[in-house]
Amino acid sequence: MSQLKTITLKRGKEESLLRFHPWVFSGAIANLPDDIEEGEVVKVVSSEGKLLGVGHYEIGSIAVRILDSAETPIDEAFFNDRLMQAWKLRQRLGLIRPDNSTFRLVHGEGDFLPGCVIDVYGKTAVLQAHSPGMHYARNMIAKAIVSLPDAGIENVYYKSETTLPFKARLDPVNDYIIGEFETNIAIENGLKFNIDWLKGQKTGFFVDQRDNRALLQKYSEGARVLNMFCYTGGFSVYAMRGGAELVHSVDSSAKAVTLTDANIELNFPGDSRHKAFAQDAFKYLAAMKKGEYDLIILDPPAFAKHRSAIRNAMIGYRRLNAAAFEKIAPGGILFTFSCSQAISKEQFRLAVFTAAAMSGRKVRILHQLTQPADHPVSIYHPEGEYLKGLVLSVE
């Protein structure tokens, strides 16, 4: 550990690390070694020289992502231990079952591996690095994944071309680190899904909505359902199993609509209750008749990826929800979400409240939703709570 380069913080800037927050911001640094390189493991000390932790260094506002507060070697044994802890938690959560082979194995800071995301789809794990340090550690991490006892994970696909900072000039290539393509069908709560980890968004599927999809199923019996921003049709498939009268899926991407149709056919071959449309969400909502749907899902992509976009995002959420409030049938149920980390729960609720007030309709909150337990939030890193949702009854 003595060979590690040392980053010294300014006086008084160690408080957040003493509270176990995993980030060191560039403005807190007093002394940076001249020969430091992106992605290397460094030691962080206070102005008095007290060890605060070890972590991955990178250029940017987040300068160090802390991996451990002690002098722990960041080697194969380290990743084996962290992956084992994550695996045991998923076992305790009851996610690893014959009828469920789809779950998140590592959720960055929530699993004490900042900069690392791993989603499991059957025998394949999709690994994403969000920091140069995790990019350089990818082979050790892949080895640790396939070494998990009784996990049955044989393939590790690395998908970080769009998640790593482009200024780092790492030139990552999306490809298999271990194994090869076998099948892209995975099971979630007994339902089958085609997962496009090769070209799809994120790791190929939105694992974080699993519990919310299951809740939607309970509200779907006999309902006319509209799934906006459907992507691969997760909510649509659950609505179909819940006994919906009809399900319409809408996405601006023709490819997403094709994926949705494929997933419906995989689970409900030849079922005429479902139709998918490649259209802009706002245009579709504007053109549809009042009272046409009893259950509407609004699950848009992140409207605000950075704090500078919050104002425009709030306008977007208000517009979107106002259109749904205006058109949903009396007694209808609205599932509405924000996955923007920059938008707080309070801000999202304010946007939905404003939209409800604009509609003049009576609206009640039935459920307040968030991400599932395989997307844990470190109590010291509240920024990890990004998914916000409300289930609303509209009179």
Contacts in CASP RR format, 6 or more apart in sequence:
PFRMAT RR
TARGET T0000
AUTHOR 0000-0000-0000
METHOD contacts of the structure
MODEL  1
MSQLKTITLKRGKEESLLRFHPWVFSGAIANLPDDIEEGEVVKVVSSEGK
LLGVGHYEIGSIAVRILDSAETPIDEAFFNDRLMQAWKLRQRLGLIRPDN
STFRLVHGEGDFLPGCVIDVYGKTAVLQAHSPGMHYARNMIAKAIVSLPD
AGIENVYYKSETTLPFKARLDPVNDYIIGEFETNIAIENGLKFNIDWLKG
QKTGFFVDQRDNRALLQKYSEGARVLNMFCYTGGFSVYAMRGGAELVHSV
DSSAKAVTLTDANIELNFPGDSRHKAFAQDAFKYLAAMKKGEYDLIILDP
PAFAKHRSAIRNAMIGYRRLNAAAFEKIAPGGILFTFSCSQAISKEQFRL
AVFTAAAMSGRKVRILHQLTQPADHPVSIYHPEGEYLKGLVLSVE
1 43 0 8 1.000
1 54 0 8 1.000
1 71 0 8 1.000
1 73 0 8 1.000
4 41 0 8 1.000
4 42 0 8 1.000
4 43 0 8 1.000
4 54 0 8 1.000
5 33 0 8 1.000
5 35 0 8 1.000
5 36 0 8 1.000
5 40 0 8 1.000
5 42 0 8 1.000
5 43 0 8 1.000
5 57 0 8 1.000
6 31 0 8 1.000
6 33 0 8 1.000
6 42 0 8 1.000
6 43 0 8 1.000
6 44 0 8 1.000
6 45 0 8 1.000
7 24 0 8 1.000
7 29 0 8 1.000
7 31 0 8 1.000
7 32 0 8 1.000
7 33 0 8 1.000
7 36 0 8 1.000
7 42 0 8 1.000
7 43 0 8 1.000
7 44 0 8 1.000
7 45 0 8 1.000
7 57 0 8 1.000
7 63 0 8 1.000
7 64 0 8 1.000
8 29 0 8 1.000
8 30 0 8 1.000
8 31 0 8 1.000
8 45 0 8 1.000
8 46 0 8 1.000
8 47 0 8 1.000
8 49 0 8 1.000
9 17 0 8 1.000
9 24 0 8 1.000
9 28 0 8 1.000
9 29 0 8 1.000
9 30 0 8 1.000
9 44 0 8 1.000
9 45 0 8 1.000
9 46 0 8 1.000
9 47 0 8 1.000
9 52 0 8 1.000
10 27 0 8 1.000
10 28 0 8 1.000
10 29 0 8 1.000
10 30 0 8 1.000
10 47 0 8 1.000
11 30 0 8 1.000
11 47 0 8 1.000
12 46 0 8 1.000
12 47 0 8 1.000
13 27 0 8 1.000
13 28 0 8 1.000
13 29 0 8 1.000
13 30 0 8 1.000
13 47 0 8 1.000
14 46 0 8 1.000
14 47 0 8 1.000
14 50 0 8 1.000
14 52 0 8 1.000
16 23 0 8 1.000
17 24 0 8 1.000
17 44 0 8 1.000
17 52 0 8 1.000
17 53 0 8 1.000
17 66 0 8 1.000
17 69 0 8 1.000
18 52 0 8 1.000
19 380 0 8 1.000
20 69 0 8 1.000
20 378 0 8 1.000
20 380 0 8 1.000
21 380 0 8 1.000
21 381 0 8 1.000
22 65 0 8 1.000
22 66 0 8 1.000
22 109 0 8 1.000
22 112 0 8 1.000
22 114 0 8 1.000
22 378 0 8 1.000
22 380 0 8 1.000
22 381 0 8 1.000
23 62 0 8 1.000
23 64 0 8 1.000
23 65 0 8 1.000
23 66 0 8 1.000
23 114 0 8 1.000
23 381 0 8 1.000
24 44 0 8 1.000
24 62 0 8 1.000
24 63 0 8 1.000
24 64 0 8 1.000
24 65 0 8 1.000
24 66 0 8 1.000
25 61 0 8 1.000
25 62 0 8 1.000
25 63 0 8 1.000
26 60 0 8 1.000
26 61 0 8 1.000
26 62 0 8 1.000
26 63 0 8 1.000
27 63 0 8 1.000
28 63 0 8 1.000
29 63 0 8 1.000
30 47 0 8 1.000
36 42 0 8 1.000
36 57 0 8 1.000
37 57 0 8 1.000
38 57 0 8 1.000
38 58 0 8 1.000
38 59 0 8 1.000
38 132 0 8 1.000
38 133 0 8 1.000
38 168 0 8 1.000
39 56 0 8 1.000
39 57 0 8 1.000
39 58 0 8 1.000
39 131 0 8 1.000
39 132 0 8 1.000
39 133 0 8 1.000
39 135 0 8 1.000
39 136 0 8 1.000
40 56 0 8 1.000
40 57 0 8 1.000
40 133 0 8 1.000
40 136 0 8 1.000
41 54 0 8 1.000
41 55 0 8 1.000
41 56 0 8 1.000
41 57 0 8 1.000
41 67 0 8 1.000
41 74 0 8 1.000
41 133 0 8 1.000
42 54 0 8 1.000
42 55 0 8 1.000
42 56 0 8 1.000
42 57 0 8 1.000
42 64 0 8 1.000
43 51 0 8 1.000
43 53 0 8 1.000
43 54 0 8 1.000
43 71 0 8 1.000
44 51 0 8 1.000
44 52 0 8 1.000
44 53 0 8 1.000
44 54 0 8 1.000
44 55 0 8 1.000
44 64 0 8 1.000
44 66 0 8 1.000
45 51 0 8 1.000
45 52 0 8 1.000
46 52 0 8 1.000
51 70 0 8 1.000
51 71 0 8 1.000
52 66 0 8 1.000
52 69 0 8 1.000
53 66 0 8 1.000
53 67 0 8 1.000
53 68 0 8 1.000
53 69 0 8 1.000
53 70 0 8 1.000
53 71 0 8 1.000
54 66 0 8 1.000
54 67 0 8 1.000
54 68 0 8 1.000
54 70 0 8 1.000
54 71 0 8 1.000
54 72 0 8 1.000
54 74 0 8 1.000
55 64 0 8 1.000
55 65 0 8 1.000
55 66 0 8 1.000
55 67 0 8 1.000
55 68 0 8 1.000
55 74 0 8 1.000
56 64 0 8 1.000
56 65 0 8 1.000
56 67 0 8 1.000
56 114 0 8 1.000
56 115 0 8 1.000
56 131 0 8 1.000
56 132 0 8 1.000
56 133 0 8 1.000
56 134 0 8 1.000
57 63 0 8 1.000
57 64 0 8 1.000
57 133 0 8 1.000
58 64 0 8 1.000
58 65 0 8 1.000
58 131 0 8 1.000
58 132 0 8 1.000
58 133 0 8 1.000
58 165 0 8 1.000
58 168 0 8 1.000
59 165 0 8 1.000
59 167 0 8 1.000
59 168 0 8 1.000
60 165 0 8 1.000
60 167 0 8 1.000
65 109 0 8 1.000
65 114 0 8 1.000
65 115 0 8 1.000
65 131 0 8 1.000
66 114 0 8 1.000
67 74 0 8 1.000
67 78 0 8 1.000
67 112 0 8 1.000
67 113 0 8 1.000
67 114 0 8 1.000
68 74 0 8 1.000
68 78 0 8 1.000
68 112 0 8 1.000
72 78 0 8 1.000
74 137 0 8 1.000
75 140 0 8 1.000
76 140 0 8 1.000
76 143 0 8 1.000
76 144 0 8 1.000
79 137 0 8 1.000
79 140 0 8 1.000
79 141 0 8 1.000
79 143 0 8 1.000
79 144 0 8 1.000
80 144 0 8 1.000
80 147 0 8 1.000
82 106 0 8 1.000
82 111 0 8 1.000
82 112 0 8 1.000
82 113 0 8 1.000
82 144 0 8 1.000
83 105 0 8 1.000
83 106 0 8 1.000
83 141 0 8 1.000
83 144 0 8 1.000
83 145 0 8 1.000
83 147 0 8 1.000
83 148 0 8 1.000
84 148 0 8 1.000
85 111 0 8 1.000
85 112 0 8 1.000
86 105 0 8 1.000
86 106 0 8 1.000
86 111 0 8 1.000
86 113 0 8 1.000
86 118 0 8 1.000
87 105 0 8 1.000
87 148 0 8 1.000
87 151 0 8 1.000
89 111 0 8 1.000
89 374 0 8 1.000
89 376 0 8 1.000
90 96 0 8 1.000
90 103 0 8 1.000
90 105 0 8 1.000
90 374 0 8 1.000
93 373 0 8 1.000
93 374 0 8 1.000
95 103 0 8 1.000
95 374 0 8 1.000
96 103 0 8 1.000
96 151 0 8 1.000
99 187 0 8 1.000
99 189 0 8 1.000
99 190 0 8 1.000
100 187 0 8 1.000
100 188 0 8 1.000
100 189 0 8 1.000
100 190 0 8 1.000
101 120 0 8 1.000
101 121 0 8 1.000
101 122 0 8 1.000
101 186 0 8 1.000
101 187 0 8 1.000
101 188 0 8 1.000
102 119 0 8 1.000
102 120 0 8 1.000
102 121 0 8 1.000
102 122 0 8 1.000
102 186 0 8 1.000
102 187 0 8 1.000
102 188 0 8 1.000
102 193 0 8 1.000
102 195 0 8 1.000
102 205 0 8 1.000
102 207 0 8 1.000
102 210 0 8 1.000
103 119 0 8 1.000
103 120 0 8 1.000
103 207 0 8 1.000
103 210 0 8 1.000
103 374 0 8 1.000
104 117 0 8 1.000
104 118 0 8 1.000
104 119 0 8 1.000
104 120 0 8 1.000
104 207 0 8 1.000
104 208 0 8 1.000
104 374 0 8 1.000
104 375 0 8 1.000
105 118 0 8 1.000
105 119 0 8 1.000
105 120 0 8 1.000
105 125 0 8 1.000
105 145 0 8 1.000
105 374 0 8 1.000
106 113 0 8 1.000
106 116 0 8 1.000
106 117 0 8 1.000
106 118 0 8 1.000
107 117 0 8 1.000
107 374 0 8 1.000
107 375 0 8 1.000
107 376 0 8 1.000
108 114 0 8 1.000
108 115 0 8 1.000
108 116 0 8 1.000
108 117 0 8 1.000
108 130 0 8 1.000
109 115 0 8 1.000
109 378 0 8 1.000
109 381 0 8 1.000
109 383 0 8 1.000
109 384 0 8 1.000
110 375 0 8 1.000
110 376 0 8 1.000
110 377 0 8 1.000
110 378 0 8 1.000
110 381 0 8 1.000
110 384 0 8 1.000
111 376 0 8 1.000
112 378 0 8 1.000
113 134 0 8 1.000
114 131 0 8 1.000
115 129 0 8 1.000
115 130 0 8 1.000
115 131 0 8 1.000
115 133 0 8 1.000
115 134 0 8 1.000
116 127 0 8 1.000
116 128 0 8 1.000
116 129 0 8 1.000
116 130 0 8 1.000
116 131 0 8 1.000
116 134 0 8 1.000
116 141 0 8 1.000
117 127 0 8 1.000
117 128 0 8 1.000
117 130 0 8 1.000
117 163 0 8 1.000
117 203 0 8 1.000
118 125 0 8 1.000
118 126 0 8 1.000
118 127 0 8 1.000
118 128 0 8 1.000
118 141 0 8 1.000
118 145 0 8 1.000
119 125 0 8 1.000
119 126 0 8 1.000
119 202 0 8 1.000
119 203 0 8 1.000
119 204 0 8 1.000
119 205 0 8 1.000
119 207 0 8 1.000
120 126 0 8 1.000
120 153 0 8 1.000
121 184 0 8 1.000
121 186 0 8 1.000
121 195 0 8 1.000
121 197 0 8 1.000
121 205 0 8 1.000
122 153 0 8 1.000
122 186 0 8 1.000
122 187 0 8 1.000
123 152 0 8 1.000
123 153 0 8 1.000
123 154 0 8 1.000
123 155 0 8 1.000
123 182 0 8 1.000
123 183 0 8 1.000
124 153 0 8 1.000
124 154 0 8 1.000
124 155 0 8 1.000
124 156 0 8 1.000
124 157 0 8 1.000
124 182 0 8 1.000
124 197 0 8 1.000
125 142 0 8 1.000
125 145 0 8 1.000
125 146 0 8 1.000
125 153 0 8 1.000
125 155 0 8 1.000
125 156 0 8 1.000
125 157 0 8 1.000
126 156 0 8 1.000
126 157 0 8 1.000
126 159 0 8 1.000
126 197 0 8 1.000
126 203 0 8 1.000
126 204 0 8 1.000
127 138 0 8 1.000
127 141 0 8 1.000
127 142 0 8 1.000
127 145 0 8 1.000
127 156 0 8 1.000
127 157 0 8 1.000
127 158 0 8 1.000
127 159 0 8 1.000
127 160 0 8 1.000
127 177 0 8 1.000
128 158 0 8 1.000
128 159 0 8 1.000
128 160 0 8 1.000
128 163 0 8 1.000
128 202 0 8 1.000
128 203 0 8 1.000
129 135 0 8 1.000
129 137 0 8 1.000
129 138 0 8 1.000
129 158 0 8 1.000
129 160 0 8 1.000
129 163 0 8 1.000
129 164 0 8 1.000
129 172 0 8 1.000
130 160 0 8 1.000
130 163 0 8 1.000
130 164 0 8 1.000
131 164 0 8 1.000
131 165 0 8 1.000
132 164 0 8 1.000
132 165 0 8 1.000
132 168 0 8 1.000
132 170 0 8 1.000
134 141 0 8 1.000
135 160 0 8 1.000
135 164 0 8 1.000
135 168 0 8 1.000
135 170 0 8 1.000
135 172 0 8 1.000
138 158 0 8 1.000
138 160 0 8 1.000
138 177 0 8 1.000
139 177 0 8 1.000
142 156 0 8 1.000
142 158 0 8 1.000
142 177 0 8 1.000
142 178 0 8 1.000
143 178 0 8 1.000
145 151 0 8 1.000
145 153 0 8 1.000
145 156 0 8 1.000
145 178 0 8 1.000
146 153 0 8 1.000
146 154 0 8 1.000
146 156 0 8 1.000
146 178 0 8 1.000
154 178 0 8 1.000
154 179 0 8 1.000
154 182 0 8 1.000
155 176 0 8 1.000
155 178 0 8 1.000
155 179 0 8 1.000
155 180 0 8 1.000
155 181 0 8 1.000
155 182 0 8 1.000
156 176 0 8 1.000
156 177 0 8 1.000
156 178 0 8 1.000
156 179 0 8 1.000
157 174 0 8 1.000
157 175 0 8 1.000
157 176 0 8 1.000
157 177 0 8 1.000
157 197 0 8 1.000
157 198 0 8 1.000
158 172 0 8 1.000
158 173 0 8 1.000
158 174 0 8 1.000
158 175 0 8 1.000
158 176 0 8 1.000
158 177 0 8 1.000
159 174 0 8 1.000
159 197 0 8 1.000
159 203 0 8 1.000
160 172 0 8 1.000
160 174 0 8 1.000
161 172 0 8 1.000
161 173 0 8 1.000
161 174 0 8 1.000
164 170 0 8 1.000
164 172 0 8 1.000
174 198 0 8 1.000
181 198 0 8 1.000
184 194 0 8 1.000
184 195 0 8 1.000
184 196 0 8 1.000
184 197 0 8 1.000
184 198 0 8 1.000
185 192 0 8 1.000
185 193 0 8 1.000
185 194 0 8 1.000
185 195 0 8 1.000
185 266 0 8 1.000
186 192 0 8 1.000
186 193 0 8 1.000
186 195 0 8 1.000
186 205 0 8 1.000
187 193 0 8 1.000
188 210 0 8 1.000
188 213 0 8 1.000
189 210 0 8 1.000
189 213 0 8 1.000
189 214 0 8 1.000
191 237 0 8 1.000
191 238 0 8 1.000
191 241 0 8 1.000
191 267 0 8 1.000
192 263 0 8 1.000
192 266 0 8 1.000
192 267 0 8 1.000
193 205 0 8 1.000
193 232 0 8 1.000
193 234 0 8 1.000
193 237 0 8 1.000
193 263 0 8 1.000
193 266 0 8 1.000
194 232 0 8 1.000
194 259 0 8 1.000
194 262 0 8 1.000
194 263 0 8 1.000
194 266 0 8 1.000
195 204 0 8 1.000
195 205 0 8 1.000
195 232 0 8 1.000
196 204 0 8 1.000
196 205 0 8 1.000
196 232 0 8 1.000
196 259 0 8 1.000
197 203 0 8 1.000
197 204 0 8 1.000
197 205 0 8 1.000
201 231 0 8 1.000
204 232 0 8 1.000
205 232 0 8 1.000
206 231 0 8 1.000
206 232 0 8 1.000
206 234 0 8 1.000
206 299 0 8 1.000
207 372 0 8 1.000
207 374 0 8 1.000
207 375 0 8 1.000
208 339 0 8 1.000
208 371 0 8 1.000
208 372 0 8 1.000
208 375 0 8 1.000
208 387 0 8 1.000
209 234 0 8 1.000
209 235 0 8 1.000
209 299 0 8 1.000
209 337 0 8 1.000
209 387 0 8 1.000
210 372 0 8 1.000
211 369 0 8 1.000
211 372 0 8 1.000
212 335 0 8 1.000
212 337 0 8 1.000
212 369 0 8 1.000
212 389 0 8 1.000
213 234 0 8 1.000
213 235 0 8 1.000
213 237 0 8 1.000
213 238 0 8 1.000
214 238 0 8 1.000
215 367 0 8 1.000
215 369 0 8 1.000
215 391 0 8 1.000
216 235 0 8 1.000
216 238 0 8 1.000
216 239 0 8 1.000
216 295 0 8 1.000
216 297 0 8 1.000
216 335 0 8 1.000
217 238 0 8 1.000
217 239 0 8 1.000
217 241 0 8 1.000
217 242 0 8 1.000
218 242 0 8 1.000
219 295 0 8 1.000
219 333 0 8 1.000
219 391 0 8 1.000
220 238 0 8 1.000
220 239 0 8 1.000
220 240 0 8 1.000
220 241 0 8 1.000
220 242 0 8 1.000
220 243 0 8 1.000
220 244 0 8 1.000
220 295 0 8 1.000
221 242 0 8 1.000
221 243 0 8 1.000
221 244 0 8 1.000
222 243 0 8 1.000
222 244 0 8 1.000
222 245 0 8 1.000
222 294 0 8 1.000
223 239 0 8 1.000
223 244 0 8 1.000
223 245 0 8 1.000
223 293 0 8 1.000
223 294 0 8 1.000
223 295 0 8 1.000
223 333 0 8 1.000
224 244 0 8 1.000
224 245 0 8 1.000
224 246 0 8 1.000
224 292 0 8 1.000
224 293 0 8 1.000
224 294 0 8 1.000
224 295 0 8 1.000
224 329 0 8 1.000
225 236 0 8 1.000
225 239 0 8 1.000
225 244 0 8 1.000
225 246 0 8 1.000
225 247 0 8 1.000
225 248 0 8 1.000
225 293 0 8 1.000
225 294 0 8 1.000
225 295 0 8 1.000
225 296 0 8 1.000
225 297 0 8 1.000
226 248 0 8 1.000
226 250 0 8 1.000
226 288 0 8 1.000
226 292 0 8 1.000
226 293 0 8 1.000
226 295 0 8 1.000
226 296 0 8 1.000
226 297 0 8 1.000
227 233 0 8 1.000
227 234 0 8 1.000
227 235 0 8 1.000
227 236 0 8 1.000
227 239 0 8 1.000
227 247 0 8 1.000
227 248 0 8 1.000
227 249 0 8 1.000
227 250 0 8 1.000
227 297 0 8 1.000
227 299 0 8 1.000
228 250 0 8 1.000
228 281 0 8 1.000
228 284 0 8 1.000
228 285 0 8 1.000
228 296 0 8 1.000
228 297 0 8 1.000
228 298 0 8 1.000
228 299 0 8 1.000
228 300 0 8 1.000
229 250 0 8 1.000
229 251 0 8 1.000
229 281 0 8 1.000
229 298 0 8 1.000
229 299 0 8 1.000
229 300 0 8 1.000
229 301 0 8 1.000
230 236 0 8 1.000
230 249 0 8 1.000
230 250 0 8 1.000
230 251 0 8 1.000
230 256 0 8 1.000
230 257 0 8 1.000
230 260 0 8 1.000
230 276 0 8 1.000
231 251 0 8 1.000
231 253 0 8 1.000
231 256 0 8 1.000
231 259 0 8 1.000
231 260 0 8 1.000
231 299 0 8 1.000
232 256 0 8 1.000
232 259 0 8 1.000
232 260 0 8 1.000
232 263 0 8 1.000
233 249 0 8 1.000
233 256 0 8 1.000
233 259 0 8 1.000
233 260 0 8 1.000
233 263 0 8 1.000
233 264 0 8 1.000
234 260 0 8 1.000
234 263 0 8 1.000
235 297 0 8 1.000
235 299 0 8 1.000
235 335 0 8 1.000
236 247 0 8 1.000
236 249 0 8 1.000
236 260 0 8 1.000
236 263 0 8 1.000
236 264 0 8 1.000
236 274 0 8 1.000
236 276 0 8 1.000
237 263 0 8 1.000
237 264 0 8 1.000
237 267 0 8 1.000
237 268 0 8 1.000
239 247 0 8 1.000
239 295 0 8 1.000
240 247 0 8 1.000
240 264 0 8 1.000
240 267 0 8 1.000
240 268 0 8 1.000
240 271 0 8 1.000
240 273 0 8 1.000
240 274 0 8 1.000
241 267 0 8 1.000
244 273 0 8 1.000
244 295 0 8 1.000
245 273 0 8 1.000
246 273 0 8 1.000
246 274 0 8 1.000
246 275 0 8 1.000
247 264 0 8 1.000
247 273 0 8 1.000
247 274 0 8 1.000
247 275 0 8 1.000
248 274 0 8 1.000
248 275 0 8 1.000
248 276 0 8 1.000
248 277 0 8 1.000
248 293 0 8 1.000
249 257 0 8 1.000
249 260 0 8 1.000
249 274 0 8 1.000
249 275 0 8 1.000
249 276 0 8 1.000
249 277 0 8 1.000
250 276 0 8 1.000
250 277 0 8 1.000
250 279 0 8 1.000
250 281 0 8 1.000
250 284 0 8 1.000
251 257 0 8 1.000
251 260 0 8 1.000
251 276 0 8 1.000
251 278 0 8 1.000
251 281 0 8 1.000
252 278 0 8 1.000
252 279 0 8 1.000
252 280 0 8 1.000
252 281 0 8 1.000
253 278 0 8 1.000
254 278 0 8 1.000
256 278 0 8 1.000
257 276 0 8 1.000
257 277 0 8 1.000
257 278 0 8 1.000
260 276 0 8 1.000
261 274 0 8 1.000
261 276 0 8 1.000
264 271 0 8 1.000
264 274 0 8 1.000
264 276 0 8 1.000
268 274 0 8 1.000
277 284 0 8 1.000
281 300 0 8 1.000
281 320 0 8 1.000
282 319 0 8 1.000
282 320 0 8 1.000
282 323 0 8 1.000
285 320 0 8 1.000
285 323 0 8 1.000
285 324 0 8 1.000
285 327 0 8 1.000
286 323 0 8 1.000
288 327 0 8 1.000
289 327 0 8 1.000
290 326 0 8 1.000
290 327 0 8 1.000
290 329 0 8 1.000
291 327 0 8 1.000
291 328 0 8 1.000
291 329 0 8 1.000
291 330 0 8 1.000
292 327 0 8 1.000
292 329 0 8 1.000
293 327 0 8 1.000
293 328 0 8 1.000
293 329 0 8 1.000
294 328 0 8 1.000
294 329 0 8 1.000
294 331 0 8 1.000
294 332 0 8 1.000
294 333 0 8 1.000
295 332 0 8 1.000
295 333 0 8 1.000
295 334 0 8 1.000
295 335 0 8 1.000
296 324 0 8 1.000
296 327 0 8 1.000
296 328 0 8 1.000
296 332 0 8 1.000
296 333 0 8 1.000
296 334 0 8 1.000
296 335 0 8 1.000
297 335 0 8 1.000
297 336 0 8 1.000
298 320 0 8 1.000
298 321 0 8 1.000
298 324 0 8 1.000
298 334 0 8 1.000
298 335 0 8 1.000
298 336 0 8 1.000
298 337 0 8 1.000
299 335 0 8 1.000
299 337 0 8 1.000
299 339 0 8 1.000
300 320 0 8 1.000
300 337 0 8 1.000
300 338 0 8 1.000
300 339 0 8 1.000
301 339 0 8 1.000
302 338 0 8 1.000
302 339 0 8 1.000
302 340 0 8 1.000
302 341 0 8 1.000
303 309 0 8 1.000
303 312 0 8 1.000
303 313 0 8 1.000
303 316 0 8 1.000
303 317 0 8 1.000
303 338 0 8 1.000
303 340 0 8 1.000
303 343 0 8 1.000
304 310 0 8 1.000
304 312 0 8 1.000
304 313 0 8 1.000
304 340 0 8 1.000
304 342 0 8 1.000
304 343 0 8 1.000
305 340 0 8 1.000
305 341 0 8 1.000
305 342 0 8 1.000
306 342 0 8 1.000
307 342 0 8 1.000
309 342 0 8 1.000
310 342 0 8 1.000
310 343 0 8 1.000
310 347 0 8 1.000
313 340 0 8 1.000
313 342 0 8 1.000
313 343 0 8 1.000
314 343 0 8 1.000
314 347 0 8 1.000
314 350 0 8 1.000
314 351 0 8 1.000
316 351 0 8 1.000
317 338 0 8 1.000
317 343 0 8 1.000
317 348 0 8 1.000
317 351 0 8 1.000
317 352 0 8 1.000
317 355 0 8 1.000
318 351 0 8 1.000
318 354 0 8 1.000
318 355 0 8 1.000
318 358 0 8 1.000
319 355 0 8 1.000
320 336 0 8 1.000
320 355 0 8 1.000
321 334 0 8 1.000
321 336 0 8 1.000
321 351 0 8 1.000
321 352 0 8 1.000
321 355 0 8 1.000
321 356 0 8 1.000
322 355 0 8 1.000
322 358 0 8 1.000
322 359 0 8 1.000
324 334 0 8 1.000
324 336 0 8 1.000
324 355 0 8 1.000
325 334 0 8 1.000
325 355 0 8 1.000
325 356 0 8 1.000
325 358 0 8 1.000
325 359 0 8 1.000
325 360 0 8 1.000
325 361 0 8 1.000
325 363 0 8 1.000
325 394 0 8 1.000
326 359 0 8 1.000
328 334 0 8 1.000
328 394 0 8 1.000
330 394 0 8 1.000
330 395 0 8 1.000
331 393 0 8 1.000
331 394 0 8 1.000
331 395 0 8 1.000
332 393 0 8 1.000
332 394 0 8 1.000
333 366 0 8 1.000
333 391 0 8 1.000
333 392 0 8 1.000
333 393 0 8 1.000
333 394 0 8 1.000
334 390 0 8 1.000
334 391 0 8 1.000
334 392 0 8 1.000
334 394 0 8 1.000
335 369 0 8 1.000
335 389 0 8 1.000
335 390 0 8 1.000
335 391 0 8 1.000
335 392 0 8 1.000
336 352 0 8 1.000
336 389 0 8 1.000
336 390 0 8 1.000
336 392 0 8 1.000
337 369 0 8 1.000
337 387 0 8 1.000
337 388 0 8 1.000
337 389 0 8 1.000
338 348 0 8 1.000
338 387 0 8 1.000
338 388 0 8 1.000
338 389 0 8 1.000
339 386 0 8 1.000
339 387 0 8 1.000
339 388 0 8 1.000
340 386 0 8 1.000
341 383 0 8 1.000
341 384 0 8 1.000
341 386 0 8 1.000
343 388 0 8 1.000
345 385 0 8 1.000
345 388 0 8 1.000
348 388 0 8 1.000
348 389 0 8 1.000
348 390 0 8 1.000
349 388 0 8 1.000
349 390 0 8 1.000
352 390 0 8 1.000
352 392 0 8 1.000
356 363 0 8 1.000
356 392 0 8 1.000
361 394 0 8 1.000
361 395 0 8 1.000
362 394 0 8 1.000
362 395 0 8 1.000
363 392 0 8 1.000
363 393 0 8 1.000
363 394 0 8 1.000
363 395 0 8 1.000
364 392 0 8 1.000
364 393 0 8 1.000
364 395 0 8 1.000
365 390 0 8 1.000
365 391 0 8 1.000
365 392 0 8 1.000
366 391 0 8 1.000
366 392 0 8 1.000
366 393 0 8 1.000
367 390 0 8 1.000
367 391 0 8 1.000
368 389 0 8 1.000
368 390 0 8 1.000
369 387 0 8 1.000
369 388 0 8 1.000
369 389 0 8 1.000
369 390 0 8 1.000
369 391 0 8 1.000
370 385 0 8 1.000
370 387 0 8 1.000
370 388 0 8 1.000
370 389 0 8 1.000
371 377 0 8 1.000
371 385 0 8 1.000
371 386 0 8 1.000
371 387 0 8 1.000
375 387 0 8 1.000
377 384 0 8 1.000
377 385 0 8 1.000
378 384 0 8 1.000
END
